[in-house]
């Protein structure tokens, strides 16, 4: 073969698994970095995620960033001590990341309530 490969992640969850969804972009970051530098974490963000994790919810992080930034985003979450969770990325580049996030959340979880 041509030695190509693809990364694929699949999560099979028990029925009625309770999930809390967090948007990374703008919700967790207290600064925006257009130069690729490490954005600062919004005060209290890690504590909020830990609270929901302690209540037994599955953590789902969602971002409008393309999946090619997976390693960078996951490393950023770990570096700042965010609890382990699933991460959903935009397919390719998006001209409207906020719209992508809304569509993804409502397609997967039609009864979700989004704050913020």
QUIDA-V216280 format. One record per pair of residues at least 24 apart in sequence whose ideal C-beta (glycine too) atoms are under 10 Angstrom apart, sorted by the first residue. I is the first residue (numbers start at 1). GAP is how many residues later the second one is. Records with the same first field share a line. If there is no record, write none. Layout:
BEGIN
I = GAP + GAP
END
This chain:
BEGIN
7 = 60 + 63
9 = 61 + 77 + 78 + 79
11 = 47 + 49 + 75
13 = 45 + 73
14 = 44
17 = 39 + 40 + 41
18 = 34 + 37 + 38 + 39 + 40
19 = 33 + 38 + 39 + 40 + 41 + 66 + 67 + 89 + 90 + 93
20 = 28 + 29 + 31 + 32 + 33 + 35 + 37 + 38 + 39 + 40 + 65 + 92
21 = 31 + 36 + 37 + 38 + 39 + 40 + 41 + 64 + 65 + 67 + 80 + 83 + 84 + 87 + 88 + 91 + 92 + 93
22 = 26 + 27 + 30 + 37 + 38 + 39 + 40 + 41 + 55 + 60 + 63 + 65 + 94
23 = 38 + 39 + 40 + 41 + 65 + 74 + 75 + 78 + 79 + 81 + 82 + 91 + 93
24 = 37 + 38 + 39 + 40 + 41 + 49 + 52 + 53 + 58 + 63 + 64 + 65 + 77
25 = 37 + 38 + 39 + 40 + 48 + 72 + 73 + 76
26 = 37 + 38 + 71 + 72 + 75 + 90
27 = 34 + 35 + 36 + 74 + 88 + 89
28 = 33 + 35 + 48 + 49 + 52 + 54
29 = 47 + 51
36 = 33 + 36
38 = 34 + 37 + 38 + 41 + 42
39 = 37 + 41
40 = 40
41 = 35 + 36 + 38 + 39 + 40 + 41
45 = 35 + 37
46 = 31 + 34 + 35 + 36 + 37
49 = 28 + 32 + 33 + 34 + 36
50 = 31 + 32 + 33
51 = 32
52 = 31 + 33
53 = 29 + 30 + 31 + 32
54 = 29
57 = 28
58 = 27 + 28
59 = 24 + 25 + 26 + 27 + 28
60 = 25 + 26 + 27 + 28 + 44 + 45 + 48 + 49
61 = 24 + 25 + 26 + 27 + 28
62 = 24 + 25 + 26 + 27 + 28 + 38 + 39 + 40 + 42 + 43 + 46
63 = 24 + 25 + 26 + 27 + 34 + 37 + 38 + 41
64 = 24 + 25 + 26 + 29 + 30 + 32 + 33 + 34 + 35 + 36 + 37 + 38 + 40
65 = 24 + 25 + 28 + 29 + 32 + 35
66 = 24 + 25 + 26 + 27 + 28 + 31 + 34
67 = 24 + 25
68 = 24 + 25
END
